[in-house]
């Protein structure tokens, strides 16, 4: 026999309220848990616009290929585009691979910047730091036209590099495009036989357009066989060709012309900001003639532009399953001094290091800003500022001066650290617990060499860098500068167990050319004069080694004039 419910109506009402409140709390906590779980699975790093995890695109095929046509001197605008379009504020945690659905490059055309100028040094630093610039030369007869872009993508990206795409999106650097909206508009067509643009028969037609891969092949075929190569924009010609014959050809591309319904396409030069505010930001996909950076920023804010992700961060699995693979950032200087000594070799040296980093899934972080802002002390002190800025983002940084060339690319830095760990006199556990700074000291040298070194992300390392920064006696003291400060701080009694100085050592990771033997990891060219000519010789030797040749000795001596 069931017990009778003798609760009064008031008590029954209180009980029901408690049950309802309990159910609400359970539902709320469940939703909160799901939201936090989702956020942890797709942890967006707001500093640089990269996913920390997620499905990677490991192929050479991209849904969207974005090319931004630019002249070489558009430094500020390229930085704005990196930040607003792709969430890339700096290169501290760089995109080492385009492994999402989107691939982008700046297509730099026109006359090159004259060498041995401030603009040339800035441009080379940008190339080293971002690795997102491809160059075409007017001397080769290449102009910024729709046809030349399509031809370049077909011959170079697809033909030489094996990169394929569904949709090619093109704009010039003085235009603004809402990528997320344009990507959706293209994907909604569910065909790659599509062309998007203004088709106005004006030069501005090339300032913002998009084309599917199928339509691009058709366009190139007609360009090679039918159309006048010196005529108006290729895609506009195709639009005019098919406009009166849309129903009679099975291969007719879908032509999405700006008409106020599918999308809004505006010429900023013909509209002031007050007029723009009357438009619906939701409908605007492209704006041309955006020559002022302030206006570009305004458009990004007004349209609430959302960055498009171009890379996922990932870590290679550790060879030892019991040990987490430590994240290592390879650092170097991308600052070319006003004497232009390293201008001929700086970018090539950076490419040597970048290729090694890509091979072993290390990050590559060249820095110039910290060098350029030095005041009251030798410029080389920018190295310490740069390391302080970058170190918190990695487990270890591995610094290499600009005049260092990697010769042996087979061993990763993680493997090198494991070797050092296993050879440490007090054992691997002591290495993990106390070693934070690793540098080498060549025979007969009075101090360590700071051209190549490891530094662990630790409390001691931060304190060490601060002490080095405060060592004012070395600010302008020849010949060692920041190296002298690092050596003096490292040799203090309280720091000795944290500083692992390899002595005498010329083969582990910092080899001078006169000591080189086959298999050495990296060669450090540091003559009395300019090292650029020797670095170029070292890069030639590294290329020979890469091609399977054996190099036993390297040239060394006094540096010739450049």
C-alpha positions as CSV (number, residue, x, y, z in Angstrom):
1,X,0.0,0.0,0.0
2,X,1.5,3.3,-1.1
3,X,1.9,6.0,1.6
4,X,-0.6,8.8,1.3
5,X,0.6,12.2,0.4
6,X,-0.2,14.3,3.5
7,X,1.7,17.4,2.4
8,X,-0.3,20.6,2.6
9,X,-0.8,22.6,-0.6
10,X,1.8,25.2,0.6
11,X,4.5,22.6,1.4
12,X,3.7,20.9,-1.9
13,X,4.2,24.2,-3.7
14,X,7.6,24.8,-2.0
15,X,8.7,21.2,-2.9
16,X,7.9,21.8,-6.6
17,X,9.8,25.0,-6.6
18,X,12.8,23.3,-5.1
19,X,12.6,20.6,-7.8
20,X,12.3,23.2,-10.5
21,X,15.2,25.2,-9.2
22,X,17.3,22.0,-9.0
23,X,16.5,21.1,-12.6
24,X,17.4,24.6,-13.7
25,X,20.8,24.4,-12.0
26,X,21.5,21.0,-13.6
27,X,20.6,22.3,-17.1
28,X,22.6,25.5,-16.6
29,X,25.7,23.6,-15.4
30,X,25.4,21.1,-18.3
31,X,25.3,24.0,-20.8
32,X,28.2,25.7,-19.1
33,X,30.2,22.4,-19.1
34,X,29.4,21.9,-22.8
35,X,30.4,25.5,-23.7
36,X,33.7,25.2,-21.8
37,X,34.4,21.9,-23.4
38,X,33.8,23.3,-26.8
39,X,36.0,26.3,-26.1
40,X,38.8,24.0,-24.9
41,X,38.6,21.8,-28.1
42,X,38.8,24.9,-30.3
43,X,41.0,27.1,-28.3
44,X,41.4,30.3,-30.2
45,X,44.6,32.2,-29.5
46,X,43.5,35.8,-29.6
47,X,47.0,37.2,-29.9
48,X,47.8,35.7,-33.3
49,X,44.6,34.3,-34.7
50,X,45.7,30.7,-34.7
51,X,43.8,27.6,-33.6
52,X,45.6,25.6,-31.0
53,X,43.9,22.4,-32.1
54,X,41.6,21.2,-34.8
55,X,41.6,19.3,-38.0
56,X,44.6,20.1,-40.2
57,X,44.6,20.3,-44.0
58,X,47.7,18.3,-44.8
59,X,47.1,18.4,-48.6
60,X,48.2,21.0,-51.1
61,X,44.6,21.6,-52.1
62,X,42.8,24.6,-50.6
63,X,39.2,25.7,-50.9
64,X,40.2,29.3,-51.1
65,X,43.4,30.9,-52.5
66,X,43.7,34.6,-51.6
67,X,46.1,36.8,-53.5
68,X,46.6,40.4,-52.6
69,X,48.4,42.4,-55.4
70,X,50.8,45.0,-53.9
71,X,53.7,47.1,-54.8
72,X,56.8,46.6,-52.6
73,X,56.6,49.7,-50.5
74,X,53.1,49.1,-49.1
75,X,54.5,48.0,-45.7
76,X,51.8,49.4,-43.4
77,X,48.9,48.2,-45.5
78,X,50.2,44.7,-45.7
79,X,50.5,44.6,-41.9
80,X,46.9,45.8,-41.6
81,X,45.7,43.1,-44.0
82,X,47.6,40.4,-42.0
83,X,46.0,41.6,-38.8
84,X,42.4,42.3,-39.9
85,X,42.1,39.5,-42.5
86,X,44.0,36.7,-40.8
87,X,44.4,37.7,-37.2
88,X,48.2,37.8,-37.5
89,X,49.4,40.7,-35.3
90,X,53.1,39.6,-35.1
91,X,55.3,36.7,-36.0
92,X,56.0,35.5,-32.4
93,X,53.9,32.4,-33.0
94,X,54.1,32.2,-36.8
95,X,52.2,30.3,-39.4
96,X,54.7,27.6,-40.4
97,X,52.2,26.0,-42.8
98,X,48.9,26.9,-44.3
99,X,46.9,24.0,-43.0
100,X,43.3,25.2,-43.0
101,X,41.0,25.7,-46.0
102,X,42.7,29.0,-46.9
103,X,46.0,29.9,-48.4
104,X,47.2,33.5,-48.9
105,X,50.1,35.4,-50.4
106,X,51.0,39.0,-51.2
107,X,51.6,39.1,-55.0
108,X,54.3,41.9,-55.2
109,X,54.7,43.4,-58.6
110,X,56.3,46.4,-60.1
111,X,59.8,47.9,-59.9
112,X,62.0,46.5,-57.1
113,X,63.1,48.8,-54.3
114,X,66.6,50.2,-54.8
115,X,69.2,48.3,-52.8
116,X,71.1,49.8,-49.9
117,X,68.2,51.9,-48.8
118,X,66.1,52.0,-45.6
119,X,63.1,50.8,-47.5
120,X,65.1,47.9,-48.9
121,X,66.2,46.8,-45.5
122,X,62.6,47.1,-44.2
123,X,61.3,45.0,-47.1
124,X,63.9,42.3,-46.6
125,X,63.0,42.1,-42.9
126,X,59.3,41.7,-43.8
127,X,60.1,38.9,-46.2
128,X,62.2,37.1,-43.5
129,X,59.6,37.5,-40.8
130,X,56.4,36.6,-42.6
131,X,57.3,34.5,-45.6
132,X,54.1,35.5,-47.3
133,X,55.5,37.6,-50.2
134,X,55.9,36.3,-53.8
135,X,57.6,38.6,-56.3
136,X,56.9,39.1,-60.0
137,X,58.9,41.5,-62.0
138,X,57.9,44.1,-64.6
139,X,61.2,43.3,-66.3
140,X,59.7,39.9,-67.1
141,X,56.7,41.6,-68.8
142,X,54.3,40.9,-65.9
143,X,51.8,43.5,-65.0
144,X,49.0,43.4,-62.5
145,X,46.1,42.2,-64.6
146,X,43.4,39.6,-64.2
147,X,45.1,37.5,-66.9
148,X,48.6,37.7,-65.3
149,X,47.3,36.7,-61.9
150,X,45.4,33.6,-63.4
151,X,48.4,32.7,-65.5
152,X,50.8,33.0,-62.5
153,X,48.5,30.9,-60.3
154,X,48.3,28.2,-63.0
155,X,52.0,28.1,-63.9
156,X,53.7,28.8,-60.6
157,X,51.4,27.7,-57.8
158,X,49.8,24.7,-59.5
159,X,52.4,23.8,-62.1
160,X,55.6,24.3,-60.0
161,X,54.4,24.0,-56.4
162,X,51.5,21.6,-56.8
163,X,49.0,23.9,-55.0
164,X,45.4,23.6,-56.3
165,X,42.2,25.4,-55.2
166,X,38.5,25.6,-55.7
167,X,38.2,29.4,-55.6
168,X,40.7,32.1,-56.3
169,X,40.0,35.5,-54.5
170,X,42.1,38.5,-55.7
171,X,42.2,42.1,-54.6
172,X,44.7,44.9,-54.9
173,X,46.3,46.1,-51.7
174,X,44.2,49.3,-51.7
175,X,40.9,47.4,-51.7
176,X,38.9,46.0,-48.8
177,X,37.1,42.6,-49.0
178,X,35.0,40.8,-46.4
179,X,36.6,37.4,-46.9
180,X,34.1,35.5,-44.8
181,X,31.1,36.8,-46.7
182,X,32.8,36.3,-50.1
183,X,33.8,32.8,-49.2
184,X,30.2,32.0,-48.3
185,X,28.9,33.5,-51.4
186,X,31.2,31.4,-53.5
187,X,30.6,28.2,-51.7
188,X,26.8,28.7,-51.9
189,X,27.1,28.5,-55.7
190,X,28.2,24.8,-55.3
191,X,30.2,25.1,-58.5
192,X,33.8,26.1,-59.4
193,X,32.6,27.3,-62.7
194,X,31.8,30.7,-61.3
195,X,33.2,34.3,-61.7
196,X,32.5,37.1,-59.3
197,X,33.3,40.7,-60.1
198,X,32.2,44.1,-61.2
199,X,32.5,43.6,-65.0
200,X,32.2,47.4,-65.5
201,X,34.7,47.5,-68.3
202,X,37.0,49.7,-66.2
203,X,40.4,49.3,-64.7
204,X,38.8,48.9,-61.3
205,X,37.5,45.5,-62.4
206,X,40.8,43.9,-61.4
207,X,40.8,45.5,-58.0
208,X,38.5,42.8,-56.5
209,X,37.4,39.7,-58.2
210,X,37.0,35.9,-57.6
211,X,37.0,32.9,-59.9
212,X,36.4,29.2,-59.5
213,X,39.1,26.8,-60.7
214,X,36.9,25.5,-63.6
215,X,36.1,29.0,-64.8
216,X,39.8,30.0,-64.5
217,X,40.9,27.2,-66.8
218,X,38.3,28.3,-69.4
219,X,39.4,31.9,-69.0
220,X,43.1,31.0,-69.6
221,X,42.1,28.9,-72.6
222,X,40.3,31.8,-74.2
223,X,43.1,34.2,-73.3
224,X,45.6,32.0,-75.1
225,X,43.5,31.4,-78.2
226,X,40.9,34.1,-78.6
227,X,41.2,37.4,-76.7
228,X,43.5,40.3,-77.3
229,X,46.1,40.1,-74.6
230,X,46.4,43.8,-74.5
231,X,42.7,44.4,-74.1
232,X,40.5,45.1,-71.1
233,X,40.3,42.8,-68.1
234,X,40.0,39.1,-69.1
235,X,37.0,38.3,-66.9
236,X,35.1,41.3,-68.1
237,X,35.7,40.1,-71.7
238,X,34.3,36.7,-70.7
239,X,31.3,38.4,-69.1
240,X,30.6,40.3,-72.3
241,X,31.2,37.2,-74.4
242,X,28.6,35.2,-72.5
243,X,26.2,37.9,-71.6
244,X,24.0,37.4,-74.7
245,X,24.5,33.6,-74.8
246,X,23.8,32.4,-71.3
247,X,21.5,29.6,-72.4
248,X,23.3,28.3,-75.5
249,X,26.5,27.1,-73.9
250,X,26.8,24.2,-71.5
251,X,30.2,25.6,-70.3
252,X,29.0,29.1,-69.5
253,X,30.3,30.1,-66.1
254,X,28.0,31.4,-63.4
255,X,28.5,35.2,-63.5
256,X,27.9,37.0,-60.3
257,X,27.9,40.6,-61.2
258,X,27.6,43.4,-58.6
259,X,24.0,44.4,-58.8
260,X,22.9,45.4,-55.3
261,X,21.2,42.1,-54.6
262,X,23.9,39.5,-54.5
263,X,26.5,41.8,-53.0
264,X,27.4,45.4,-52.7
265,X,30.6,46.6,-54.5
266,X,31.5,50.2,-53.7
267,X,34.2,52.6,-54.9
268,X,35.3,54.4,-51.7
269,X,36.8,57.2,-53.8
270,X,33.3,58.2,-54.9
271,X,31.7,57.9,-51.5
272,X,32.7,59.7,-48.3
273,X,32.3,58.2,-44.9
274,X,29.0,59.8,-44.3
275,X,27.6,58.2,-47.4
276,X,29.1,54.8,-46.4
277,X,27.3,55.0,-43.1
278,X,24.0,55.1,-44.9
279,X,24.8,51.7,-46.5
280,X,24.1,48.4,-44.8
281,X,27.4,47.0,-43.7
282,X,25.9,43.5,-43.9
283,X,25.6,43.7,-47.7
284,X,29.0,45.2,-48.5
285,X,31.6,42.6,-49.6
286,X,34.2,44.7,-51.4
287,X,35.3,48.3,-51.4
288,X,37.9,49.7,-53.8
289,X,40.1,52.8,-53.8
290,X,40.7,52.5,-50.0
291,X,44.0,54.5,-50.1
292,X,44.0,55.8,-46.5
293,X,45.0,53.3,-43.8
294,X,42.6,55.0,-41.3
295,X,39.7,54.3,-43.7
296,X,40.8,50.7,-44.1
297,X,40.7,50.3,-40.3
298,X,37.3,52.1,-40.3
299,X,35.9,49.6,-42.8
300,X,37.2,46.6,-40.8
301,X,35.5,47.9,-37.7
302,X,32.3,49.1,-39.4
303,X,31.7,45.7,-41.0
304,X,32.9,43.9,-37.9
305,X,35.3,41.9,-40.0
306,X,36.1,38.5,-38.6
307,X,39.6,37.1,-39.3
308,X,40.0,34.1,-41.5
309,X,42.2,31.4,-40.0
310,X,45.1,30.3,-42.2
311,X,46.9,27.9,-39.9
312,X,46.5,25.5,-37.0
313,X,49.3,25.1,-34.5
314,X,50.5,21.6,-33.9
315,X,53.3,19.7,-32.3
316,X,55.1,16.7,-33.6
317,X,54.8,13.6,-31.4
318,X,57.8,13.0,-29.2
319,X,60.1,10.1,-30.2
320,X,60.1,9.1,-26.6
321,X,56.4,8.4,-25.6
322,X,57.2,9.1,-22.0
323,X,58.4,12.7,-22.7
324,X,56.3,15.5,-24.1
325,X,57.7,17.0,-27.2
326,X,59.1,20.4,-26.1
327,X,58.1,23.3,-28.2
328,X,61.1,25.1,-29.6
329,X,61.3,28.5,-31.4
330,X,64.3,29.1,-33.6
331,X,65.1,32.8,-33.4
332,X,67.4,35.0,-35.4
333,X,67.8,38.7,-36.3
334,X,66.0,40.0,-39.4
335,X,67.5,43.5,-38.9
336,X,69.9,44.6,-41.6
337,X,72.2,47.3,-40.3
338,X,72.4,50.6,-42.2
339,X,75.9,49.7,-43.5
340,X,74.0,47.1,-45.6
341,X,76.7,44.6,-45.0
342,X,74.3,41.6,-44.7
343,X,71.8,42.7,-47.4
344,X,73.0,40.2,-50.0
345,X,72.8,37.2,-47.7
346,X,70.3,38.0,-44.9
347,X,67.2,36.7,-46.5
348,X,68.9,33.6,-47.9
349,X,70.3,32.8,-44.5
350,X,66.8,33.1,-43.0
351,X,65.4,30.8,-45.7
352,X,68.1,28.2,-44.7
353,X,66.9,28.3,-41.1
354,X,63.2,28.4,-42.0
355,X,63.5,25.3,-44.2
356,X,65.1,23.5,-41.3
357,X,62.4,24.6,-38.9
358,X,59.6,23.5,-41.3
359,X,61.3,20.1,-41.7
360,X,61.3,19.4,-37.9
361,X,58.1,21.3,-37.0
362,X,59.9,24.0,-35.0
363,X,58.7,27.6,-35.2
364,X,60.9,30.1,-36.9
365,X,60.9,33.6,-35.4
366,X,63.1,36.3,-37.0
367,X,62.9,39.7,-35.3
368,X,63.9,43.2,-36.4
369,X,61.7,45.5,-34.3
370,X,63.7,45.1,-31.1
371,X,67.0,45.9,-32.9
372,X,65.5,49.0,-34.6
373,X,64.3,50.6,-31.4
374,X,67.6,50.5,-29.5
375,X,68.8,53.8,-28.1
376,X,71.8,54.5,-25.9
377,X,73.4,51.2,-26.4
378,X,74.7,49.0,-29.2
379,X,72.1,47.8,-31.7
380,X,73.0,44.2,-31.1
381,X,71.3,44.4,-27.7
382,X,68.0,44.0,-29.5
383,X,68.8,40.3,-29.3
384,X,68.1,40.4,-25.5
385,X,64.8,42.3,-26.0
386,X,63.7,39.9,-28.7
387,X,64.4,36.8,-26.6
388,X,62.5,38.3,-23.7
389,X,59.5,38.9,-25.9
390,X,59.5,35.5,-27.5
391,X,60.6,33.1,-24.8
392,X,57.3,33.1,-22.8
393,X,55.6,31.5,-25.9
394,X,57.9,28.4,-26.1
395,X,59.5,25.7,-23.9
396,X,62.9,26.6,-25.3
397,X,64.2,29.2,-27.8
398,X,67.3,28.4,-29.9
399,X,69.0,31.6,-31.0
400,X,71.2,31.8,-34.1
401,X,72.8,34.9,-35.3
402,X,72.2,36.0,-38.9
403,X,75.7,34.8,-39.9
404,X,75.0,31.2,-38.9
405,X,74.2,28.6,-41.6
406,X,72.7,25.2,-40.8
407,X,74.7,22.5,-42.5
408,X,73.2,19.2,-41.1
409,X,69.4,19.3,-41.3
410,X,68.8,15.6,-40.3
411,X,68.7,16.0,-36.5
412,X,66.0,18.0,-34.9
413,X,66.6,20.4,-32.0
414,X,64.6,18.1,-29.8
415,X,67.0,15.3,-30.6
416,X,69.9,17.6,-29.9
417,X,68.5,18.5,-26.5
418,X,68.0,14.8,-25.7
419,X,71.7,14.2,-26.6
420,X,72.8,17.1,-24.3
421,X,70.5,15.8,-21.6
422,X,71.9,12.2,-21.8
423,X,75.5,13.5,-21.8
424,X,75.0,15.9,-18.9
425,X,77.5,15.0,-16.1
426,X,74.9,14.9,-13.3
427,X,72.4,12.9,-15.3
428,X,69.2,13.5,-17.3
429,X,67.1,14.2,-14.2
430,X,69.5,16.9,-13.0
431,X,69.5,18.4,-16.5
432,X,65.7,18.7,-16.5
433,X,65.7,20.2,-13.0
434,X,68.4,22.8,-13.3
435,X,69.8,23.5,-16.8
436,X,68.2,26.5,-18.3
437,X,70.9,28.1,-20.5
438,X,73.2,26.2,-22.9
439,X,76.0,27.8,-24.9
440,X,79.4,26.8,-26.2
441,X,82.9,28.3,-25.5
442,X,85.5,27.7,-28.2
443,X,89.1,26.8,-27.3
444,X,91.2,29.7,-26.1
445,X,88.2,32.1,-26.0
446,X,87.8,34.0,-22.8
447,X,84.0,33.7,-22.7
448,X,81.0,31.9,-24.1
449,X,79.8,32.6,-27.6
450,X,76.3,34.1,-27.7
451,X,75.9,33.7,-31.4
452,X,74.1,30.4,-30.9
453,X,72.4,29.2,-27.6
454,X,69.5,27.4,-26.0
455,X,67.4,29.2,-23.3
456,X,64.6,27.4,-21.4
457,X,61.3,29.2,-20.6
458,X,61.8,29.3,-16.8
459,X,61.8,31.6,-13.9
460,X,65.6,31.5,-13.7
461,X,65.8,32.5,-17.4
462,X,63.6,35.5,-17.0
463,X,65.7,36.6,-14.0
464,X,68.9,36.0,-16.0
465,X,67.7,38.1,-18.9
466,X,66.7,40.9,-16.5
467,X,70.2,40.8,-15.0
468,X,71.8,41.0,-18.4
469,X,69.6,44.0,-19.3
470,X,70.8,45.8,-16.2
471,X,74.5,45.2,-17.0
472,X,75.1,48.8,-18.3
473,X,78.8,48.4,-18.3
474,X,78.5,46.3,-21.4
475,X,76.0,48.5,-23.3
476,X,78.7,50.0,-25.6
477,X,81.8,48.1,-24.5
478,X,83.8,46.5,-27.3
479,X,84.1,43.8,-28.4
480,X,81.5,41.7,-26.7
481,X,78.5,44.0,-25.8
482,X,75.5,41.7,-24.9
483,X,77.7,38.6,-25.1
484,X,80.0,40.0,-22.4
485,X,77.0,40.7,-20.2
486,X,75.6,37.2,-20.7
487,X,79.0,35.7,-19.9
488,X,79.5,37.7,-16.7
489,X,76.0,37.0,-15.4
490,X,76.2,33.3,-16.3
491,X,79.5,32.8,-14.5
492,X,78.1,34.0,-11.1
493,X,78.2,31.3,-8.5
494,X,74.4,31.3,-8.0
495,X,73.9,30.8,-11.7
496,X,76.6,28.2,-12.5
497,X,74.3,25.1,-12.1
498,X,71.7,26.7,-14.5
499,X,74.3,27.6,-17.2
500,X,75.6,24.6,-19.1
501,X,78.6,25.9,-21.0
502,X,80.2,23.4,-23.4
503,X,83.9,23.9,-23.2
504,X,86.0,23.4,-25.2
505,X,83.5,22.8,-27.9
506,X,83.3,23.6,-31.6
507,X,81.1,20.8,-32.9
508,X,77.9,20.5,-31.0
509,X,75.9,23.4,-32.5
510,X,78.2,26.4,-32.9
511,X,81.1,25.6,-35.2
512,X,83.5,28.2,-36.7
513,X,84.4,27.4,-40.3
514,X,88.1,26.6,-39.5
515,X,86.9,23.8,-37.2
516,X,84.2,22.4,-39.5
517,X,84.1,18.7,-40.1
518,X,81.5,16.8,-42.1
519,X,78.3,16.3,-40.1
520,X,78.6,19.4,-37.9
521,X,75.2,21.0,-37.3
522,X,75.8,24.7,-38.0
523,X,78.6,27.0,-39.0
524,X,79.0,30.5,-37.5
525,X,80.8,33.0,-39.7
526,X,82.1,35.8,-37.6
527,X,85.2,37.4,-39.2
528,X,86.6,40.8,-38.3
529,X,84.9,42.4,-41.3
530,X,81.6,41.8,-43.0
531,X,80.6,38.1,-43.0
532,X,78.1,38.3,-45.9
533,X,80.4,36.8,-48.6
534,X,81.3,33.9,-46.3
535,X,77.7,33.3,-45.5
536,X,76.9,33.0,-49.2
537,X,79.7,30.5,-49.5
538,X,78.4,28.6,-46.5
539,X,74.9,28.5,-48.1
540,X,76.4,27.1,-51.2
541,X,78.1,24.4,-49.2
542,X,74.8,23.6,-47.3
543,X,73.1,23.2,-50.7
544,X,75.7,20.7,-51.8
545,X,75.2,18.8,-48.6
546,X,71.5,18.8,-49.1
547,X,72.0,17.3,-52.6
548,X,74.1,14.5,-51.2
549,X,77.6,15.8,-51.7
550,X,80.2,15.5,-48.9
551,X,81.8,18.8,-47.7
552,X,84.8,18.2,-45.5
553,X,86.3,21.7,-45.2
554,X,85.0,25.3,-45.5
555,X,86.9,28.4,-46.6
556,X,87.8,30.9,-43.9
557,X,90.0,33.9,-43.7
558,X,89.7,37.7,-43.8
559,X,86.4,39.0,-45.1
560,X,86.6,40.6,-48.5
561,X,84.9,44.0,-49.1
562,X,81.3,43.9,-50.3
